Amino acid sequence: MKHQIGIMQGRLSPRPIARLQAFPHSSWQREFSLAARIGFDAIEWIFEAERASDNPIRSQSGRQEIKRAARSSGVSVRSVCADYFMVERLVGEGTAASKRNREVLCELIEHAAELGAERILLPLLETSALGTRELKDEMVECLIEVAPVAERHRVVLGLEMEIPGSEYAELISRVNHAQVKAYYDVGNSSAQGFDVAVDVEPLLPKLHAVHVKDRRTHGVSVPLGRGDTNFAGFFRTLKRAGFAGDFLLQHYFDQDPEAAARAALAYVRQQLAAADEAAA
């Protein structure tokens, strides 16, 4: 089984000062050709609150430019990382603000569909974590409201959370819509102290894609294979389950983005091959 392997936008550009992830305004076009040269199938587009109006995905001309870059490189935009909603939150902001932010999400669904993207990642962590029952209830209501728009445009809403897999699966089940699924981040879950090979199991029926990064328990991101993420067990679990979704690299990088991306891609391919061998 050949999985689509993509890379988070910005990982092929110089790292921003004091940040690991940001939209690369000055170099996003170049990332497509570089991703193709390295061997990636896709790029995950970043939509963040900072300079949101300048993001090419927000304008018709910008989306046309994105599609040209994808066609010329052969590297598609299969997903959009909606970091925007970690600042402009979908819940817990009061009725007017939440309504406005949900309207932005509906617009983003339309824009993602125009690009041919299959999913939008909703990062429900850090400032957007659902830390109370009230916030979880409000998010379920939000997703039930927005899911028909996603269904109309054939876009999956992939939830990323840093809670135990059983609780994660329960929230998705409460929404009970085919377009709302799990977008599991192995590094973030490992940082919470979870054994991802076991933690992901309740999510397998609703697992749509995986963010690949490595972190130390209760610590920071590190290059793949140097943290506490149980990659071998995780990939074996997915292999046994017949998981056919995408892997998106959100790996740590520092001085040399291209070298880091090549190493990360080789690591994932090695893990996939080892899981195949173990299952043979």
KEBAVEX-845350 format. One line per field, with one value per residue: residue number from 1; x, y, z of N, C-alpha, C in turn. Coordinates in steps of 0.02 Angstrom, whole numbers, plus 32768, in hexadecimal, padded with zeros to 4 digits. Each point is the difference from the previous one (the first is absolute). Example, Ala and Ser with C-alpha at 12.3 -4.5 7.8 and 13.67 -1.06 7.14 Angstrom:
BEGIN
num 1;2
n_c1 8294;7FEE
n_c2 7EE4;8035
n_c3 8186;7FDC
ca_c1 7FD3;802A
ca_c2 803B;803B
ca_c3 8000;8003
c_c1 802D;7FD9
c_c2 803C;8037
c_c3 8000;8025
END
This chain:
BEGIN
num 1;2;3;4;5;6;7;8;9;10;11;12;13;14;15;16;17;18;19;20;21;22;23;24;25;26;27;28;29;30;31;32;33;34;35;36;37;38;39;40;41;42;43;44;45;46;47;48;49;50;51;52;53;54;55;56;57;58;59;60;61;62;63;64;65;66;67;68;69;70;71;72;73;74;75;76;77;78;79;80;81;82;83;84;85;86;87;88;89;90;91;92;93;94;95;96;97;98;99;100;101;102;103;104;105;106;107;108;109;110;111;112;113;114;115;116;117;118;119;120;121;122;123;124;125;126;127;128;129;130;131;132;133;134;135;136;137;138;139;140;141;142;143;144;145;146;147;148;149;150;151;152;153;154;155;156;157;158;159;160;161;162;163;164;165;166;167;168;169;170;171;172;173;174;175;176;177;178;179;180;181;182;183;184;185;186;187;188;189;190;191;192;193;194;195;196;197;198;199;200;201;202;203;204;205;206;207;208;209;210;211;212;213;214;215;216;217;218;219;220;221;222;223;224;225;226;227;228;229;230;231;232;233;234;235;236;237;238;239;240;241;242;243;244;245;246;247;248;249;250;251;252;253;254;255;256;257;258;259;260;261;262;263;264;265;266;267;268;269;270;271;272;273;274;275;276;277;278;279;280
n_c1 802A;7FF5;801B;7FD4;803B;7FEA;8009;8007;7FD7;8036;7FF9;7FF3;7FF5;8028;8014;7FC1;8012;8018;7FF9;7FD7;7FC7;8000;7FD0;801F;7FEE;8041;7FEE;7FBF;800A;803A;7FD8;7FD6;802B;8010;7FC0;7FF6;8034;7FE9;7FC2;7FE9;7FC7;8005;7FE0;8008;7FCF;8021;7FCB;8021;7FF5;8042;7FF2;7FC8;7FF6;8040;7FE0;8025;7FF4;8007;8026;7FD5;8021;8000;7FC1;7FF8;8025;7FDC;7FCA;8019;8011;7FC4;7FE2;8025;7FF6;7FBF;8008;7FD1;7FCC;8011;801D;7FD8;8035;7FC8;8040;7FDF;7FE5;8043;7FF4;7FE2;7FF2;7FF1;8018;7FD6;7FE8;7FC7;7FC0;800C;8033;7FDF;7FC9;8024;801C;7FC3;7FEF;8037;7FEF;7FC2;801A;8024;7FC9;7FDE;802D;7FFE;7FBE;8004;802A;7FCA;8001;8017;8029;7FE0;803C;7FDA;8032;7FE1;8033;8029;8000;7FFA;8025;7FDE;8012;7FC4;7FD1;7FFC;8043;8003;7FCF;801E;8039;7FE1;7FE2;803D;801B;7FCD;800A;8042;7FF6;7FC1;8020;8022;7FC6;7FE4;8038;7FEC;7FFD;8032;7FDF;8043;7FEA;8029;800A;800A;7FCE;7FF3;8017;7FF1;8017;8036;7FFE;7FF6;802B;8029;7FF6;8008;802F;8018;8036;7FF4;7FF3;7FF2;8043;802B;8027;801F;8019;802E;801F;7FC9;7FE7;803A;7FFE;7FC2;802F;7FDE;7FF4;8018;8026;7FF2;8017;801D;8001;7FE7;8033;8017;7FC3;8019;8036;800D;8029;8043;800A;8039;800A;8037;7FEC;801F;7FF8;7FC9;8019;8037;7FF7;8010;8039;7FE1;7FE8;7FFF;7FBF;7FC4;7FF7;7FD0;802D;802C;7FEB;8005;8035;8014;7FE9;8018;8038;7FFB;7FF3;8032;801E;7FD9;7FFE;8002;8042;7FFB;803B;8002;8036;802B;8010;803E;8040;7FF2;7FCE;8025;8038;7FE0;7FE5;803A;801E;7FD2;8001;8042;7FFA;7FD1;8022;8034;7FDC;7FE9;803E;8016;7FCB;800E;8040;7FEF;7FD9;8038
n_c2 7FC5;802B;8019;8032;801B;802C;8041;8014;802D;801D;7FBD;801E;802A;8036;7FE5;8012;803D;7FD8;7FE3;7FCC;8023;8013;8026;7FE0;803D;8001;7FC3;800A;8029;8014;7FFF;8011;8025;801B;8002;8014;8029;800D;8004;803A;7FE6;8020;803A;8009;8022;8037;8003;8038;8015;7FF9;803D;7FEE;8041;7FF7;7FD0;7FE4;7FD6;803E;8001;8013;8039;8002;7FEC;802A;802B;7FEE;8001;8039;8013;7FEA;801D;8036;7FF7;7FF5;8034;7FDA;8028;7FD0;8031;801D;801B;7FFE;8014;801D;7FC4;8003;8033;7FF9;7FF2;7FC1;7FF5;8011;801D;7FE4;800C;8042;7FFA;7FD3;8026;8035;7FDE;7FEC;803E;8012;7FD2;8015;803E;7FEE;7FE2;8035;8026;7FD8;7FFC;8042;7FF9;7FDC;8026;7FCB;8026;8016;800F;7FEC;8029;7FD0;802A;7FFF;803A;7FCE;7FE9;7FC8;802D;8011;7FE5;803E;8005;7FC4;8010;803A;7FDD;7FD2;8032;801D;7FC5;7FF5;8040;7FF6;7FC5;8018;8038;7FDF;7FE4;803B;8012;7FCA;8024;7FDB;8004;8006;7FE4;802E;7FCF;8017;7FD6;7FD6;7FCE;7FE4;8036;7FFF;7FBD;8009;8034;7FDD;7FCE;8030;8014;7FC2;8017;7FE7;8042;7FE8;8004;7FD1;8032;7FC6;801F;7FD7;8037;8024;7FC8;7FF5;8041;7FE8;7FD6;8005;7FBF;8021;7FCA;8012;803E;7FF2;7FC8;8025;8021;7FC3;7FF4;8035;7FDB;8040;801B;8003;8028;8002;7FFC;8012;7FED;8020;7FD1;8025;7FF5;8015;801C;7FC5;7FF6;7FE6;7FD9;8040;7FF7;8006;8013;7FD4;8016;7FD3;8008;8042;7FFC;7FD6;8029;8033;7FDC;7FEA;8041;7FFC;802B;8027;8025;8042;8009;8030;800E;8002;7FEA;7FF6;8040;800C;7FEF;7FC1;8026;8005;8006;802A;801D;7FFD;8012;802F;800F;7FFC;8022;8027;8006;8009;802A;801A;7FFE;8017;802A;800C;8003;8024;801C;7FF9
n_c3 8000;7FCF;8036;8000;7FF2;802B;7FF8;803E;7FE8;7FE6;7FFD;7FC6;8031;8001;8038;8010;8011;802F;7FC4;8003;8003;7FC0;7FE6;7FCD;8012;800D;8015;8007;7FCC;801A;8035;7FD0;7FDE;803A;8013;7FC2;8004;803D;7FE5;8016;8017;803B;8003;8041;7FE3;8013;8027;800E;803E;800B;7FEA;801F;7FFC;8011;8020;7FD0;8032;8017;7FCA;7FD0;7FFA;8043;8001;7FCE;8023;8035;7FDB;7FE9;803E;8013;7FCC;8004;8041;7FF8;802A;8019;8009;8029;8023;802C;801C;8023;8004;7FD0;8008;8004;7FD7;7FC6;803F;7FF3;803D;8031;7FC9;8012;8000;8003;802A;8023;7FF8;800D;8032;800F;7FF4;8022;802D;7FFA;8002;8035;8013;7FEB;801F;8035;7FF8;7FF6;8033;800D;8037;8020;8024;8036;8017;8032;8012;8022;8006;8035;7FDF;7FD4;8032;7FFE;802E;7FEA;8025;8018;7FFE;801B;802A;800B;8005;8024;8020;8007;800E;8027;8012;8004;801B;7FFD;8013;802F;800F;7FFB;801F;8020;8037;8018;8039;8000;8037;8017;802D;803C;7FF5;8032;7FDB;803A;8020;7FDC;8001;8041;7FFE;7FD8;802A;802D;7FD7;7FF9;7FE0;7FC4;8000;803C;7FFD;800F;8014;8006;8035;7FE4;7FEB;7FF1;7FE7;7FE2;7FF1;7FF6;7FEA;7FC6;8004;7FCB;8007;803D;800C;7FC6;8022;8032;7FE4;7FFB;8018;8022;7FFB;7FF1;802E;7FF6;8034;7FDE;8040;801E;803B;8030;802D;7FFC;7FC2;7FE1;7FC4;7FE5;7FDF;7FCB;8030;8013;7FF9;801E;7FC1;800E;7FD3;8015;803F;7FF7;7FDB;802F;8030;7FDD;7FFB;803E;800A;7FD5;8029;7FD9;8038;8004;7FF4;802E;7FE7;8042;7FE4;8031;7FF7;7FE9;7FF5;7FF1;7FEA;7FC9;8022;8029;7FCB;7FE1;8038;8008;7FC0;8001;8039;7FE6;7FC9;8028;8026;7FC8;7FE8;803B;7FFE;7FC0;8010;8035;7FD2;7FDE
ca_c1 7FD6;8027;7FE1;8014;8028;8006;8029;7FE1;801A;8030;8037;8032;8018;8025;7FD6;7FF3;801F;7FDB;7FC5;800E;7FCF;7FE0;7FF7;803C;7FE7;8030;801F;7FD3;8001;803C;7FF8;7FE1;8033;802F;7FDE;8000;8044;8010;7FD8;7FC0;7FC4;7FD1;800F;7FC8;7FFE;7FF4;7FD6;8008;7FE1;802E;7FFF;7FD1;7FE6;8035;800B;7FE4;7FC3;7FC6;7FEC;7FF9;803F;802F;7FF1;8017;8048;800E;7FF1;8035;803C;7FF4;8002;8043;802D;7FE5;7FF6;7FBD;7FEC;7FCE;7FE2;800B;8009;7FDC;8019;7FD7;7FCE;8020;7FFC;7FB8;7FE6;7FBD;7FD5;8019;800E;7FC2;7FD7;8010;8043;7FFE;7FDB;802D;8036;7FE3;7FF7;8042;800B;7FD9;8023;803D;7FEC;7FF6;8041;8025;7FE3;8015;8045;8002;8014;7FD1;7FF1;8017;8013;7FEB;802A;7FDE;8035;801D;7FCE;7FBE;7FF0;7FBD;8011;7FC5;7FC7;7FDA;8022;7FF5;7FBB;7FFB;8022;7FD5;7FCB;801F;800F;7FC0;7FE9;802C;800B;7FDE;8026;8038;7FE6;7FEE;803E;8028;803C;7FFE;8019;8029;800D;803E;7FF7;8033;7FDE;8002;7FDD;7FBB;7FDA;8004;7FD0;7FBC;7FE9;7FF0;7FC2;7FC8;7FEF;7FDE;7FFB;8035;8034;8026;802A;803C;8041;8027;8045;8023;802E;7FDC;7FE4;8038;8014;7FD1;800F;7FDA;801F;7FD5;7FED;7FC3;7FD2;7FDD;7FD2;7FB9;7FF5;800D;7FC8;7FF5;8041;8004;8045;802E;8038;803B;8035;8019;8009;800F;7FC8;7FF9;8036;7FFD;800C;8045;8001;7FDF;8029;8028;7FD3;7FE1;7FC8;8006;7FF0;7FFB;7FC1;7FCA;7FF9;7FE6;7FB9;7FDE;8004;7FCF;7FBD;7FF4;7FFB;8015;8001;803D;802E;801A;803A;8002;803D;802D;8038;8024;8029;7FFE;7FBD;7FFE;801F;7FD3;7FC7;8016;800A;7FBE;7FDD;8021;7FEE;7FBB;8000;801F;7FCF;7FCC;801C;8009;7FBD;7FED;8027;7FE8;7FBE;8006
ca_c2 803B;803E;8039;8043;801F;8047;8027;803D;803C;8023;7FD5;8003;8045;8010;8000;8043;800E;7FEF;7FD7;7FC5;7FFB;803E;8001;801D;8030;8011;7FC5;7FC8;7FE4;7FD7;7FC2;7FCC;7FE0;7FDE;7FC4;7FCF;7FE6;7FD3;7FC4;8005;7FFE;8036;8034;8015;8049;801F;803D;8018;8041;8035;8012;7FD3;801D;7FFB;7FBA;7FF6;7FD8;802B;8024;7FD7;8001;7FD9;7FB9;7FEE;7FFA;7FC2;7FC8;7FFE;7FE4;7FB9;7FDD;8001;7FD7;7FBD;7FF9;801A;8017;7FCE;8014;8044;8003;803D;801D;803D;7FF6;7FFE;8045;8011;7FBF;7FEE;7FFA;8022;8046;8027;7FF0;8026;7FED;7FBB;7FFF;801C;7FD1;7FC7;8017;7FFB;7FB9;7FEC;801B;7FD9;7FC0;800D;800E;7FC1;7FD6;801C;7FEA;7FB7;7FE4;7FCF;800B;803A;7FEF;802D;7FF1;800E;7FF7;803E;8034;7FE9;7FBF;7FFB;7FEC;7FF7;7FDF;8033;800C;7FC5;8002;8036;7FEB;7FCF;8027;8023;7FD0;7FEA;8038;800C;7FC2;7FFC;8027;7FD5;7FC9;801B;800D;7FC2;800F;7FE4;8029;7FD4;801C;7FEE;800D;7FE5;7FDD;7FB7;7FEB;7FEC;803E;801D;7FDB;800D;8041;7FF8;7FD9;802B;8028;7FCD;8014;7FE0;8030;8014;7FC7;800D;800F;7FEF;8018;7FD0;8023;8022;7FCF;7FE4;8032;7FFA;7FC2;7FC8;7FD1;800C;7FC0;7FEB;8039;800C;7FCA;8012;8030;7FE1;8003;8044;8020;8016;8012;8000;802E;7FDD;8025;7FDD;802A;7FDF;8002;8042;8029;8023;7FDA;7FED;7FDB;7FBF;7FC9;8016;800E;7FC8;7FE5;7FB9;7FFC;7FBB;7FE4;8026;7FEB;7FBB;8004;8018;7FCC;7FCB;801B;800F;8048;8013;8049;8026;8015;8043;800C;803F;7FEF;8035;8011;803A;8027;7FEA;7FE4;7FCA;7FC3;7FE6;7FE2;7FC1;7FD0;7FEE;7FD6;7FBE;7FDF;7FE7;7FC7;7FC7;7FE5;7FDF;7FC1;7FD2;7FE7;7FD0;7FC3;7FDF;7FE3;7FCD
ca_c3 8000;7FFD;8022;7FED;8034;7FF4;802E;8018;7FE2;802A;8012;7FCB;7FFF;803E;803C;801A;8040;803D;7FF0;7FD7;7FCA;7FEA;7FB8;7FE0;7FCF;7FCC;7FDF;7FF9;7FBD;7FF9;8025;7FD7;7FD7;802D;8018;7FC9;7FF8;8038;7FF9;8023;7FD7;800F;8031;802A;8000;8041;8005;8045;800D;7FEF;7FB9;7FDF;7FC2;7FCD;7FED;7FBD;7FFF;800C;7FC4;7FC4;7FDC;8027;7FF7;7FBD;8003;8023;7FD3;7FCD;8020;800A;7FBF;7FE2;8029;800D;8049;800D;8042;8016;8040;8018;8049;8012;803F;800B;8035;8041;8017;7FF8;8013;7FEA;803B;803B;7FF0;7FFF;7FC5;7FC4;7FE8;7FE9;7FC1;7FCD;7FF2;7FDD;7FBB;7FE1;7FF3;7FC6;7FC6;7FF7;7FE2;7FB9;7FE2;8000;7FCC;7FC0;7FF5;7FFC;8041;801C;8047;8027;8044;8035;803A;8040;8031;801B;800E;7FEA;801F;801D;8043;802B;7FE0;7FDD;7FC1;7FD5;7FE9;7FCF;7FC3;7FDF;7FDE;7FC8;7FCB;7FE3;7FD7;7FC6;7FDA;7FBF;7FCF;7FEE;7FD7;7FBF;7FDA;8003;8027;8043;8038;8029;8042;8024;8047;802C;8036;7FF3;7FC4;800E;8006;7FBC;7FD7;801A;7FE6;7FB9;7FFC;8012;7FC5;7FD7;7FBA;7FD9;7FEC;803B;800E;8029;7FE0;803C;8002;802B;802D;8035;802D;8026;8033;8038;8024;7FE5;7FD1;7FC6;7FE2;8023;8005;7FC1;7FEE;7FFE;7FCA;7FBF;7FD1;7FE9;7FF3;7FBB;7FEE;8039;8003;8017;8021;803B;803B;803F;802F;8021;7FE7;7FC0;7FC3;7FF0;7FC1;8004;801B;803A;8038;8023;7FD9;7FEE;7FB9;7FE8;8015;7FE1;7FBA;7FFF;800F;7FC4;7FCD;8011;7FF7;7FB9;7FF7;7FBC;7FFC;7FF4;8034;7FF4;802A;8025;8025;8017;7FD4;8019;7FD2;7FBA;7FF6;7FCE;801C;8034;7FDE;7FE2;8036;801C;7FCF;8000;803E;7FFA;7FD0;8022;8030;7FDA;7FE6;8039;8013;7FCC;800A;803D;7FF2;7FCB
c_c1 802C;7FD9;8018;8026;800A;802A;7FDB;8021;802D;803B;8036;801A;8029;7FD1;7FF5;801E;7FCF;7FC0;8017;7FD3;7FE2;7FF7;803B;7FED;8030;801A;7FD0;8000;803B;7FF8;7FE2;8035;8032;7FE1;7FFF;8045;8012;7FD8;7FBE;7FC7;7FD6;801F;7FC1;8004;7FF1;7FD4;8000;7FE2;802D;8001;7FD0;7FE7;8033;800B;7FE0;7FC0;7FC2;7FE7;7FFC;8041;8036;7FF4;8013;804B;8015;7FF5;8034;803F;7FF8;8004;8047;8030;7FE9;7FF5;7FBE;7FF9;7FC8;7FDE;8013;8003;7FE4;8016;7FDC;7FD3;801F;8002;7FB7;7FD8;7FB7;7FCF;8020;800D;7FC4;7FDC;8016;8043;8000;7FDD;802D;8037;7FE6;7FF3;8042;8010;7FD9;801E;803F;7FF1;7FF8;8043;802A;7FE7;8015;8047;8006;8016;7FCA;7FEB;8018;8010;7FE8;8028;7FDF;8030;801B;7FC8;7FBA;7FEC;7FBC;8006;7FC6;7FC9;7FD8;801F;7FF8;7FB9;7FF8;8022;7FD7;7FC8;801B;800C;7FC1;7FE5;8027;8007;7FDA;8023;803C;7FE9;7FF0;803D;8030;8044;7FF7;801A;8026;8013;8042;7FF8;8038;7FE1;8003;7FD4;7FB7;7FD3;7FFA;7FCB;7FB9;7FE5;7FED;7FBF;7FC3;7FEB;7FDC;7FF4;803C;8039;802A;8027;803C;803B;8033;8048;8027;802F;7FDD;7FE2;8036;8017;7FD1;800C;7FDC;802D;7FD4;7FEA;7FBF;7FCC;7FD7;7FC9;7FB6;7FEE;8003;7FC3;7FF4;8041;8007;8047;8029;8034;803B;8032;8017;8009;8015;7FC3;8001;8036;7FF4;8009;804A;7FFE;7FE2;8031;8028;7FD5;7FE4;7FC5;800E;7FEC;7FF7;7FBD;7FC5;7FF6;7FE8;7FB5;7FD9;8000;7FCD;7FB9;7FF0;7FF8;801D;8006;8045;802A;801C;8038;7FFE;803D;8025;8036;8020;8024;7FF7;7FBD;7FFF;801E;7FD3;7FC4;8012;8009;7FBD;7FDA;801E;7FED;7FBA;7FFC;801E;7FCF;7FC7;8017;8008;7FBC;7FE7;8024;7FE7;7FBD;8003;8002
c_c2 803F;8039;8041;801F;8049;8022;8040;803D;8025;7FD6;7FFE;8047;800D;8005;8047;8009;7FF0;7FD9;7FC3;7FFE;8044;7FFC;8024;8030;800B;7FC5;7FC7;7FE1;7FD0;7FBD;7FC8;7FDB;7FDA;7FC0;7FCA;7FE1;7FCE;7FBF;8000;8000;803F;8032;800E;804C;801A;803D;8015;8045;803A;800B;7FD4;801B;7FFD;7FB9;7FF4;7FD8;802A;8024;7FD1;7FFE;7FD7;7FB5;7FE8;7FF6;7FC0;7FC4;7FFA;7FE0;7FB5;7FD9;7FFB;7FD2;7FB8;7FF2;8022;801F;7FD2;8014;8047;7FFE;8043;801A;8041;7FF8;7FF1;8045;8018;7FC1;7FF6;7FFC;8027;804A;802D;7FF7;8023;7FEB;7FB9;7FFA;801A;7FCF;7FC2;8012;7FFD;7FB7;7FE9;801A;7FD7;7FBC;8008;800A;7FC0;7FD2;8017;7FEA;7FB5;7FDF;7FD1;8010;8043;7FE7;8036;7FEE;8015;7FF1;8045;8032;7FEB;7FBD;8003;7FE6;7FF6;7FDC;8032;800E;7FC5;8000;8035;7FEC;7FCC;8024;8024;7FD1;7FE5;8035;8006;7FC2;7FFC;8029;7FD7;7FC7;8017;800A;7FC4;800D;7FE3;8034;7FD0;8020;7FE7;8014;7FDF;7FE1;7FB6;7FEC;7FED;803D;8023;7FDF;800E;8042;7FFA;7FD9;8029;802C;7FD3;8017;7FE6;802F;8018;7FC4;8015;800D;7FFB;8019;7FD4;8022;8021;7FCE;7FDF;8030;8000;7FC2;7FC4;7FD3;8001;7FC0;7FE6;8037;800A;7FCD;8013;802E;7FE0;8002;8045;8024;8010;800F;8004;8036;7FDB;8032;7FD7;8033;7FD5;8007;8041;8030;8019;7FD0;7FF4;7FDD;7FBA;7FCA;8013;8011;7FC1;7FE2;7FB8;7FF7;7FB8;7FE1;8022;7FE9;7FB8;7FFF;8016;7FCC;7FC9;8017;800E;804A;8013;804B;801E;8008;8044;800F;8047;7FFD;803E;800D;803F;8024;7FEF;7FDF;7FC5;7FBF;7FE1;7FDD;7FBD;7FCA;7FE8;7FD3;7FBA;7FD9;7FE2;7FC5;7FC2;7FE0;7FDC;7FBD;7FCD;7FE4;7FCD;7FBE;7FDA;7FDD;7FC6;7FB9
c_c3 8000;8020;7FE0;803B;7FED;8035;8012;7FDE;8030;8014;7FCB;7FF5;803E;803B;8019;8046;8039;7FF3;7FD8;7FC3;7FF2;7FB5;7FDF;7FC8;7FC5;7FD9;7FF3;7FBA;7FF7;8024;7FD6;7FD6;802B;801B;7FCA;7FF9;8037;7FFB;8026;7FCE;8008;8031;8028;8008;8047;7FF7;8048;8007;7FED;7FB5;7FD9;7FBD;7FC8;7FE8;7FBC;7FFD;8008;7FC2;7FC4;7FD8;8024;7FF7;7FBB;7FFF;8024;7FD2;7FC8;801C;800A;7FBE;7FE4;8025;8006;8049;8011;8045;8016;8041;8011;804C;8017;8044;8012;803D;8044;801F;7FFF;800D;7FEA;8039;8039;7FF7;8005;7FBD;7FC1;7FE3;7FE5;7FBD;7FC7;7FED;7FDB;7FB6;7FDB;7FF0;7FC3;7FBF;7FF0;7FE2;7FB5;7FDC;7FFA;7FC9;7FBB;7FEF;7FF7;8040;801B;8047;8018;8046;8030;803F;8041;8038;8014;800E;7FED;801D;8021;8047;8030;7FDA;7FD6;7FBB;7FD0;7FE3;7FC9;7FBE;7FDA;7FD9;7FC3;7FC5;7FDF;7FD1;7FBF;7FD4;7FBE;7FC9;7FE8;7FD3;7FB9;7FD4;8002;8022;8046;8032;802E;8041;801C;8049;8028;803E;7FF1;7FC5;800B;8006;7FBD;7FD4;8016;7FE4;7FB7;7FF8;8011;7FC5;7FCE;7FB9;7FDA;7FEE;803B;8018;802A;7FD3;8039;7FF9;8030;8031;803A;8032;802A;8037;803B;8029;7FE7;7FD5;7FC2;7FDE;801E;7FFF;7FC1;7FF2;8000;7FC5;7FBB;7FD1;7FE2;7FEF;7FB6;7FEA;8040;7FF7;801E;801D;803C;8038;803B;802E;8027;7FE8;7FB9;7FC5;7FF6;7FBD;8009;8017;803E;803D;801D;7FDA;7FEB;7FB7;7FE8;8012;7FDD;7FB7;7FFA;800D;7FC3;7FC8;800C;7FF2;7FB7;7FF2;7FBC;7FF7;7FF5;803E;7FED;8031;801E;802E;8018;7FCB;801B;7FC7;7FB6;7FF2;7FCF;801C;8035;7FE0;7FE0;8035;801D;7FD1;7FFF;803F;7FFC;7FD0;8020;8031;7FDD;7FE5;8038;8016;7FCD;800B;803D;7FF4;7FCE;801E
END
